[in-house]
C-alpha cells in the first residue's frame, strides 16, 4: 500500500505497472512512459489552474473594496493578465478543461466590472465581446453585463455633457473677464493719451 501523500492517479499507474496479472500491466515501456507523461502534464495543468484561481480570487477581493486606489487598479490589471495567462496555458494543453474555461470567464467578468467602475467603456465593450465568445453558461449573465455597459455609457455621456457645460461656462467667464480687462486697458490708454496731449 502507498502513503496517503501519493496522488490517486499515480497510485493507479503504479498498481497497474506492478500488477500480479501480466495482462493487467502496461503492454510496453512506451505505454508506461505515456501514462507517466500524461500524469505529469495533468499535475502541471492542475497547479497552473490552482494558481489562476488564486489570482482571480485576489482580483475579486480587490474589486469588493468600496474605494480603489491607483495602486489597487494597477494590481488588478497585473493580476488579471497573470490569471488569464494561467488559464490559457491550461487550455493549450487541455482545450476541453471546463474549470479553465470557467476561470477564464470569471477573470474576464472581473476585468469587465473593473473597466465599468473606472468608466473605461471601450475596454468594457471589448471584454463584453470576449464574454459573448467564451461564455459557457446561460446568456443571462452576458445580458446583465450588456445592461451594465449601457448604464456606464449613459453615465459617461452625462458626465461628458456636464464637463462640456462646465468648460463652456468657465470659458464664458474668462472671456467676459478678458473683455472687461480690455475695456479697462482701453480706458487707461485713453487717459494716458489725454494726459500727454495736455
Protein Blocks (a to p, Z undefined) as FASTA:
>chain_A
ZZfklcfklmmmmmmmmpfblklmcfbfklmmmmmmmmmmmmmmmmmmmmmmmmmmmmmm
mmmpmbdcfklmmmmmmmmmmmmmmmmmmmmmmmmlmklmmmmmmmmmmmmmmmmmnopa
klmmmmmmmmmmmombdfklmmmmmmmmmmmmmmmmmmmmmmmmmmmmmmmmmmmmmmmm
mmmmmmmmmmmmmmmmZZ
